[in-house]
Amino acid sequence: MTAPVSAHTAERTPAAGRSAPPTPSVEEVRVTLVDWLAEAVLIPDADLTAPLRDLGVDSLDLIRTARRVESAFGVRVQLRELFAPGLTTAGLAALVAERAAQRGATEAAPPGAAHDPVVLTPSQEQAWEEQTGERGQWNQALLFTTRPDVDPERFAEAVRRLVAGHASLRLAVEERPARRPRQHTSALATGGPATDALGPVLDTVDVRALADAELTAAVTLRCAAEQRSLDPRAGRVARFVRFDAGPSRPGRLLIVVHQLAIDMVSWSVLLADLEEVYTALEEGRSDVWPVEGTSYPEWARALAAHARTPEAQEQAQWWTEVARTPAALPPDRPVADPRAVNTAASAATHREEFPAELTARLHAVARTHRAHPGDLVLHALGEVLAERLGEPAVRVDVLRHGREETVGDTQLARTTGWFTTTVPVRLDLAPGSPAERLARTVGHLAALPGGGVGHGALARHGRPRIAAALRAAPPSNVSFDFEGDDADALPLGTLLPDIAPEPVGDITAPHWTRPHPVEVIATTDDAKLCVEWWYSTALYGETTVRALATRHREALTALLHALTGSDAA
């Protein structure tokens, strides 16, 4: 599902002195919600009056729903409220209508405001420590086609408003000898020429005189160079490079953002905001400014404070028990320092693609067992690792989106930043029927305290004894990430109609330290499950990884067969 994400207009920004949108009725909200959910629910003839958690929608669908609610009705719903057991479409409609009726003027920080220095988030700090070399080339990047008639001044103003509205695009990391690094956000002028305010954030390349083949070559060359242009210590964490191809040909737009400042979920927010702001300016409206909920620096501060609360400290025993679970997948090539050789230059990939029929069965079984499809793929991975290690339980580091609004009074659905968090998960593969063993995995994942964000908070910002115990546990050699169906996750529009054909270049430097020796990434693009095994050739041989991938395919197929009673391809 592509959920439009809207920038805030002046009607929703009390400081602009405009009135709020008309208050909708419960029925008006309910009908709108049903239309949205019908796009996300994959169950044929689903009962949309059932609790949201029973409809097969995942956490990203609910994040997008929270954004849509804010855009359409001018009120905010916390993600933890959407995840509440028993919440139905009717219940959510009543909640939204009530808040719309009660909404008042809440004062927000002005666009472009600076933020005082705060600690790095746990994910940021751990990654900063792992990278011992130059940290500049460690990015996310996308290259788009642009419509031919982009107005340069209007586009610059749209980018200015985008950067002013999203604090993570203005982050800088302050290194302090013998002390922990900090991050702060610089101010951005919201008046005067936009290009002056943006400085090195925005650049325009004139390629109007180039033939198509030459244009492609020039774009490719510049993209590769731009991957080395960022420096978080100097506050350069975002670059927008527009290639002007003239009034009759599509141009290009390269957006490069340092990994410390963005995650995959953030892209849909940024692109939708850029589209809406540019369109508004084109229509002569100057009242549209992207507005976040809780800014990323505020989230970092809230997370650090949360680690010292009794609620978080009560979770320490849970995480300590998980940390005792075996996690090491012995390398084929033992070395004195595995982390030193586990670099981007050593990475290789093995890919397994599953047939559409099996992927459909995966979704059906997940619904039957009240699980997420990724839970089954992860469970099968646990079966393989337990078999390989000869252990009844194994520990895998699982990547989660990290936008858990269980910390303070936070609103994160529209906040950009690097929220992705790595959570250690214990997979108990003790004897039992396939259904019983799967139920243990699903139950463990559902019971993760606070969605898992507390582990990193305790390990980095908790009381010294707790933090030391959690950080002493070695990370798993294997990570797992279920990215699901992200084929339509980018809200492309008229300004940026498509992904460009040219390559964006290497987003990481060859010396970049990979977080895990083996990374298992699953997607369900085009209704087909694909599992990619990224591994370090300095530690593992191709034969070993292929054997693991083949065994995983067999284990997942057998699991689906056992739970449905029919053969799978």
DONU-510241 format. One record per residue (C-alpha): residue in three letters; z, y, x. Coordinates in steps of 0.05 Angstrom, whole numbers, plus 5000, padded with zeros to 4 digits. Each point is the difference from the previous one (the first is absolute). Layout:
// DONU-510241
ALAZYX/...
END
This chain:
// DONU-510241
MET500050005000/THR498450695025/ALA505350474974/PRO498250735004/VAL505250395037/SER500550734981/ALA502150625037/HIS504950454964/THR497250614967/ALA503850644989/GLU501749774930/ARG504549485033/THR502750465054/PRO505450464970/ALA499350495058/ALA493150174975/GLY502950274936/ARG495649594952/SER502449604940/ALA500849245003/PRO494949544967/PRO500949854926/THR505349474986/PRO496749344982/SER502549534946/VAL502549315016/GLU493949704967/GLU495250445040/VAL503449775065/ARG500049274978/VAL492550004985/THR498550315067/LEU504449505037/VAL496849414964/ASP493150245023/TRP502450055072/LEU503449335000/ALA493949664969/GLU496250185064/ALA505349695045/VAL501949374962/LEU495849405019/ILE502549534946/PRO494849904945/ASP502650224932/ALA506750215031/ASP505550244954/LEU500750715023/THR506550074961/ALA503449525049/PRO504450255057/LEU495950315055/ARG502549495051/ASP497249444957/LEU492950284998/GLY498049815070/VAL499850725026/ASP502550105071/SER504050545033/LEU493950405021/ASP497550004927/LEU506750294980/ILE499850525055/ARG493250224974/THR502850014929/ALA505650475023/ARG494850475029/ARG496049984936/VAL506150154958/GLU501650615043/SER492850244997/ALA498949914926/PHE506950204973/GLY503150435054/VAL506249565007/ARG502349525053/VAL502249284992/GLN503449665058/LEU497049355025/ARG506649634992/GLU499750184926/LEU493249694994/PHE502549375035/ALA505949934951/PRO500249324966/GLY498150034927/LEU496550685003/THR494249984951/THR494250484989/ALA503750264938/GLY506450105040/LEU496350375055/ALA496450444948/ALA506650194969/LEU502950175069/VAL493950435018/ALA499950374934/GLU507550145005/ARG499350295070/ALA493950414979/ALA504150304944/GLN505850175047/ARG496250225061/GLY502250665029/ALA498550425060/THR501849645063/GLU499450375065/ALA495649675053/ALA499050195072/PRO494050465008/PRO493649695027/GLY499650015076/ALA507550065010/ALA503049745065/HIS505349465003/ASP505849985049/PRO500349445051/VAL502149334973/VAL500349295028/LEU493949554999/THR499849484945/PRO501649295023/SER492749805002/GLN498150625039/GLU505649935050/GLN498849265014/ALA492650115009/TRP501250615045/GLU504449565045/GLU494949445002/GLN494450455026/THR501450125074/GLY493350335016/GLU496150574970/ARG501650044926/GLY494350444977/GLN494749484981/TRP503849624946/ASN496850224936/GLN497349874931/ALA493150284988/LEU494750024945/LEU492950295001/PHE496950234935/THR493450274977/THR500450704970/ARG495650314948/PRO494550445031/ASP502350684974/VAL507150055025/ASP502250725007/PRO503350085069/GLU505150534981/ARG501949654936/PHE500749345036/ALA504450325054/GLU504650284947/ALA500449324966/VAL502049685065/ARG505150555012/ARG503249874933/LEU500049255012/VAL503550075067/ALA504950514972/GLY501849544942/HIS501249385042/ALA505450075053/SER498149365037/LEU493450335022/ARG504050525038/LEU504949535036/ALA501850075074/VAL504449535040/GLU505050305047/GLU501949565059/ARG507050125028/PRO502349705066/ALA505549484989/ARG500150164926/ARG496249744939/PRO493450344984/ARG499650454939/GLN494550244954/HIS498950684970/THR494850334957/SER496650655020/ALA498550564951/LEU492950144978/ALA497850694977/THR497550004928/GLY496850695005/GLY494450295043/PRO493949615023/ALA500849264991/THR496649825066/ASP504950445038/ALA506049664967/LEU497349305012/GLY498050105073/PRO498349325031/VAL501349634935/LEU492950154974/ASP493450015037/THR492950064976/VAL494149695037/ASP493050274985/VAL495249404996/ARG494850334956/ALA494649985053/LEU500849265014/ALA495549464972/ASP503649444962/ALA500349535060/GLU502550565045/LEU505150204948/THR502849294999/ALA500449985076/ALA503550685003/VAL505049824946/THR501649335033/LEU501150335068/ARG504450554972/CYS504249514959/ALA501549605062/ALA502250625037/GLU504350254943/GLN504249375002/ARG502950275065/SER501350704975/LEU506949924969/ASP506850125033/PRO506249944956/ARG504250335054/ALA495850634993/GLY499949964924/ARG492749784997/VAL500449434950/ALA494050144956/ARG492750195011/PHE494650164949/VAL493050025030/ARG494450204952/PHE492849865020/ASP495450514966/ALA493249684988/GLY497250574959/PRO498650124926/SER495649404988/ARG503549425036/PRO506949704993/GLY504650215056/ARG506049635027/LEU507550115002/LEU504449655050/ILE507549994987/VAL504349755057/VAL507649974991/HIS505149735049/GLN503449364977/LEU506850345002/ALA497750464944/ILE496449564950/ASP499549314969/MET494649684957/VAL503250214934/SER499850735023/TRP492450025002/SER499149984925/VAL504850604993/LEU496450415053/LEU492949864976/ALA501650144927/ASP503550645018/LEU494250235043/GLU495149864945/GLU504050374947/VAL501650605043/TYR492850105022/THR497549924929/ALA505050514974/LEU498150505053/GLU492749894983/GLU501550164928/GLY503450645021/ARG507149764989/SER504850185057/ASP506349724968/VAL499449275024/TRP504549775057/PRO501949285016/VAL507549904992/GLU504049415024/GLY506449724971/THR504749845057/SER496750215065/TYR499649515058/PRO505250375043/GLU504750004940/TRP498949264992/ALA501749885074/ARG506450394991/ALA501849634936/LEU498749325032/ALA504550155060/ALA505650234954/HIS499149384956/ALA501449555060/ARG507250265004/THR501549894926/PRO504549434976/GLU494149754958/ALA495649915061/GLN505549715043/GLU501449474948/GLN492949755014/ALA501549865073/GLN502349284988/TRP493549844963/TRP495750255058/THR504449675052/GLU499149324967/VAL492450114997/ALA499950195074/ARG503049335019/THR493949634973/PRO495149735053/ALA494250475011/ALA496549835065/LEU493049695001/PRO499549755072/PRO494050305036/ASP494649575032/ARG500450435062/PRO507350175016/VAL500950655038/ALA506150375026/ASP498950594953/PRO495949824938/ARG500350714973/ALA496750275062/VAL493849574991/ASN499750054924/THR495350604999/ALA494350234957/ALA495249795055/SER502549284994/ALA499149954924/ALA495349524967/THR499049804927/HIS498849364962/ARG498150074926/GLU500749504943/GLU496550164934/PHE502049624937/PRO495449884941/ALA500550424937/GLU502449414959/LEU506049895045/THR501650745001/ALA500050014923/ARG504649415001/LEU504650365049/HIS500850574950/ALA501049524942/VAL505449605036/ALA503450645022/ARG500550244928/THR502649324976/HIS505550005052/ARG501650744992/ALA497950145072/HIS495350465037/PRO493749665027/GLY502250215070/ASP506449604990/LEU496049364996/VAL495850175061/LEU506350165039/HIS503449374976/ALA494249575025/LEU500550375067/GLY507449815002/GLU498249274988/VAL495350005059/LEU504950345047/ALA505849564980/GLU495749395012/ARG497850275067/LEU507150175023/GLY503449404969/GLU504950444963/PRO502450004928/ALA499550764997/VAL496150535037/ARG500150755005/VAL493750434992/ASP499550755005/VAL496950244935/LEU496850684992/ARG501850384937/HIS497750674974/GLY507050295010/ARG499850514944/GLU506649754972/GLU503450544959/THR506749655006/VAL502150505053/GLY502950644973/ASP496550414947/THR493149935030/GLN493150074969/LEU494849665044/ALA493949834958/ARG496350625025/THR503050065069/THR495649865061/GLY502849705063/TRP501149345036/PHE504449624951/THR497749305018/THR506049605021/THR500849325033/VAL505149564965/PRO502549345028/VAL499449464947/ARG503249315001/LEU495549454972/ASP504249404980/LEU495649385003/ALA505549484988/PRO497949374961/GLY498350094927/SER494150004952/PRO494550515014/ALA502450414941/GLU507249995025/ARG498050205070/LEU495750574975/ALA505650234954/ARG504650075061/THR494850455034/VAL498850424938/GLY507550064988/HIS501450225071/LEU494550544997/ALA502650254933/ALA507150055027/LEU498350425061/PRO505250554998/GLY496850664982/GLY493149715009/GLY501449915075/VAL500450725024/GLY507449915016/HIS498649525058/GLY496550525042/ALA504950554979/LEU506049575021/ALA496749775065/ARG498350715021/HIS505150454966/GLY505749554978/ARG506949945029/PRO499749805074/ARG502549294990/ILE495249854943/ALA494150345034/ALA501249625065/ALA500449324965/LEU493550114961/ARG496150275059/ALA502349435045/ALA496149504957/PRO493049895029/PRO494350184954/SER495849454972/ASN493649845038/VAL496450004934/SER499150554949/PHE497049964930/ASP496750544958/PHE496949904932/GLU495550594987/GLY497249734935/ASP493850294969/ASP499050685033/ALA492550034991/ASP500650554948/ALA506450335025/LEU496650635026/PRO498950534946/LEU493250235022/GLY496750564960/THR494650525004/LEU502350335065/LEU500649345038/PRO495649514961/ASP500149415048/ILE502349695066/ALA495050195055/PRO496249455037/GLU501750235070/PRO505949695038/VAL506350415008/GLY501349755071/ASP506049645029/ILE506250244963/THR504749725054/ALA499750055075/PRO499149355039/HIS507150045027/TRP503150084930/THR505649494991/ARG498949574938/PRO506349914957/HIS499349244995/PRO496349475040/VAL497249704935/GLU498550444939/VAL497949664936/ILE496650484951/ALA497749784931/THR495550374952/THR496649844934/ASP494050455004/ASP494249824954/ALA504349474965/LYS500349575062/LEU506249885042/CYS498850135074/VAL505249875053/GLU499150305068/TRP503949755060/TRP500650545054/TYR502849725064/SER500850155074/THR495449605044/ALA504850125057/LEU505149574963/TYR496349534954/GLY493549615005/GLU494650004947/THR501149264987/THR507350104982/VAL498650574952/ARG494349644967/ALA504549394990/LEU505450444968/ALA495050344955/THR497049334978/ARG506849724986/HIS501850624960/ARG493849924958/GLU501849284987/ALA507250174983/LEU498150554951/THR494749564967/ALA505149434994/LEU505250474970/LEU495250254947/HIS497749294985/ALA507249774992/LEU501850574954/THR493849944956/GLY498449265005/SER492650085016/ASP495850015063/ALA498450655036/ALA493950125043/
END
